[in-house]
Amino acid sequence: MTTTPALQTVGLTKSYGDHAVLRGVDLTVPRGSVQALLGSNGAGKTTTVKILATLLRADGGTATVAGHDVATDPAGVRRAISLTGQFAAVDDVLTGRENLLLVAALRRLPRPRAAADDLLDRFDLADAAGRRAATYSGGMRRRLDLAMSLVGDPAVLFLDEPTTGLDPQSRAEVWRTVRELAGRGTTVLLTTQHLEEAEHLADRVAILHEGRVIADGTVAELRRLLPPARVELVEKQPSLEDVFLAVVGDGPTARDQDGDRR
């Protein structure tokens, strides 16, 4: 097995005029893992993703993706990655299957229909394959968007705040999908402002603040940065999200105690 990281940045910098957004970002992501990148608005999360996806040039430092340097081998990087932004890149006029066939044609796959059918099955969209995407729910659109991102089996998937604007049910669907992708060996870099999302999905979490990674580790390792917790007996009340999901039929009977999907 190769020990080359799926993603690695060293001293990455980027400024817009006099405003420094990235001030030396160092990050290493092992292959087949889910890495969350946390930070407030303006911390540089999206800028980092854009540089790694070859959509933006860094001012300094180095970055490699799947062994390809983003500055000297951008074509190699693009062949190895896929990017899902905050808003679904789905063509509403096309059906679910047609959206996938379009991406398969752009990636020049030898058997586009077989690839489309496989992804429709994997993402529970086979029954809706012939419907226009405009008729899909928010969760279905996001699942289709993720399926489109996986045409050609990219080694690395960038998810830039993938649950923005989604309702709790749709968000739970996306979470389940990301777990399945990780289980299949896809490396995922997830940017999010939702701490609960990172805690549920990520193998490792990096915290980006004022253009630098100030903490990086597993959730357990990051918790050890704080003083030991006191043990107290408290009555656990259901959250409003638990109530909502229970009322609409996707509640505690389909969830375990800490909220993970079964």
N, C-alpha and C positions, 0 to 999 in steps of 0.2 A: 504494500500500500504506500502511496506517495504521502510525504509529510509536508508538501508544499501547501501553504494556506490557500483557502479559496479567495480570500481578500486580504490585502495588506496595504496600509498606508504608513508612511514615515515622514513626519515633519510637513504635512500637507498644509499649504497656506493659500488663501484667496481673499482679495480685497475688491471692493467696488468703490473706486475713487479713493477717498481718504478713510473709508470705513472698512476695517479689517473684520471679515466674517470668520475665516478660519485662521488660527494663529499657530498652527503646528499640530495637526491631528495625527496621532499615532494609534493605529487600530489593527489587530490581527484577528481574522475570523477563520476557524478550522473548517475543513470541508464537511458537508453534511450536517451542519448545525444551524440553529436559528439564533441570530444575533440581533438584539434590540438596541436601537440607538435612541436614547431619550434626551429630551431637551426642550426648553421653553421656546416660544416663538422667537425667531431671530438667532437661535443658538448655532445654526449652520447645518442642520440635519439634511435639508433638501439640497443645499449646495454640495455637501459631501457626496450624496447619492448622484447628483448630476455629473460630478467629476468622475466618479467610478464608472458611470454609464457612458462616458465619453461625450456628454452633452455640453460640457463646460471644461475649459482648460484651467488647471491650477496655476497659481503664480510661482509656487515653489514646492519642494518636497517630491516624493515619489508615491506611486500607487500602482498595484498590480491586481488583476482579477483573473482567476483561473490560470495563473502563470504568465499572463500577458500584460505588458506595461501599457497603461492607458495613454501615455504620451507618444510612445514609439510604435505601438502595435494596436491602434484603436480598432482596426477591422477584426483582429483576433478576439478582442474583448467583446465586440458586438455579437460575434458568432456564439459566444459562451454565455450570454446573459439574456434576461428579459426584464422589463420594467413595468410595474403597475403603479400608476400615480394615484392621487387622491380622488380623481373622478374617472369613472369607467370609460375606457376608450372603445365603446361598443357602437356600431352603426345601427341605429334604430330602424332603418328601412329594411335591413337584411334580417333573415331568420337567424336563429342561433347557429344552425349548421353552416349557413352561408358566411357568417362572420368567421368561423373557424377555417372554412375552406379558403377564404381570402388570405388569411395569415399564412396558411400552409402553402399557398401559391407564392406568396412573397418570400417565404423561406425556401422555396423550390424543393419541397419534399417529394419523393418519388411516388408515394401513395397517399395523397392528401385526404381522400374520402375515408380511408381506413384510420388515419390519424384523427380526423374529426369525430368519427363515430366512437373511437376509444375514449376521447376526452369527454364527449357527451355522456357516456356511461359513467366515467369516473366522477363527474361532477353532478350526477343525478339530474341531467338535463335532457335525456333521451326523449322523454315524453313531450317536451316542449321544443324539440329540435326544429320543427317545421313552422313554428310561430315567429312572427316578427319580434325582434328584441324590444321594441317599444311597448309590447304587452307584458314584459317580464316585471316581476317585483324587484325591489331594490337588492334583495339578497340574491335573486337569480341573476340579475345583471352583473353583480360583483363576481359571482361564481363563473359566469361566462367570460368575464374580463380575465379572471385568473386562468381559466382554461385556455384562452387565447394566448396568454403569456407563456404557457407551457408547450405550445406547438413547437416541435423539434427538440424537446427535452433539454432545455438550457441547464447548464451546470449551476448557475447562480441566478436567483430571483430577487429583485429589489422591490420591496413593498413600501411605498411612501404614504404613510397614514391611510392604510387601506380601508378602515372602517369609518372614515369621516362621513357624517351625515346619515349613517345607517341606524335603523331601529334595533332594539335588543335582539329580536329574532334573527335579523339579517347579520348582525354582528356575530352572533353565535355560530351561524353557518360559515362565515369567513374563518373564524377561529378553528372550527373543525377541519376546514379545508387546509389551512396552514399546517396543522398537526399532521395531516395525511401526507402532505408534500415532504415534510421533514422526515417522516417515516420511510419515504421512498428514496431518501438520500440527497434531496435537493438542498443546496445551501440557500438560506433566506436571510437577507438583511432587512429588518423591519424598523422603520422610523415611526414613532408614535408619541403622542403627548399623554396617552392613557396608561397610567402605571399598572392598573389591573391587567390590561392587555399584555404588557411586557411580562408581567409576573406569570401569567397563564401560559404564554407561548414560548418564551425565550429560554435557550440553554444558557446564554450569557447576556449580560446587560452592560452597555457602556453609557455613561452620562456625559453629554456634551454641554459645556458651559463656557460662554464667552470665547468660543472658537477653539477650545481644547477639550480633550477627553480627560476628565478629572477623576473618574472612577470606572473600573471595568472588572467584571467578575460574574460568578453565578449569583443568583438571588441570595443564597445562603451566605456567600462570601461578603456581599454588600451589607447584609443585615448585621454582620459581625463588626462593621464599622461603628455601630451605635452601642451604647451601654447595654448590658444584658437586660432582657425584658423581665418585669416582675410577673409572677403568676397570680392571677386573680380569677375568681369565679364570677362570671357574668352571664346573664341570660341573653342568648343569641336571638335577636329578632330578625325576621326576614327583611331583606332589602326591598325597596320599591321595584327594582328590576325582577326579583324573585316573584313578587306579587303579580306583576304584569305578565310574566311568562306563564305563571300558573293559571291566570285567568284566560289567557288566549290558547291554552292547551299545550304549552311547551315548558311546563314548570317542574317542580321538585320530583315528580315521578320519572322524569327523563334526565335528572341531574343528580350528581352525587353531592355530598355534604358541602364541599368547598366550591361548588359551582362548575366543576369540569363536566363537559359532555361525556356520557358513557361511551 
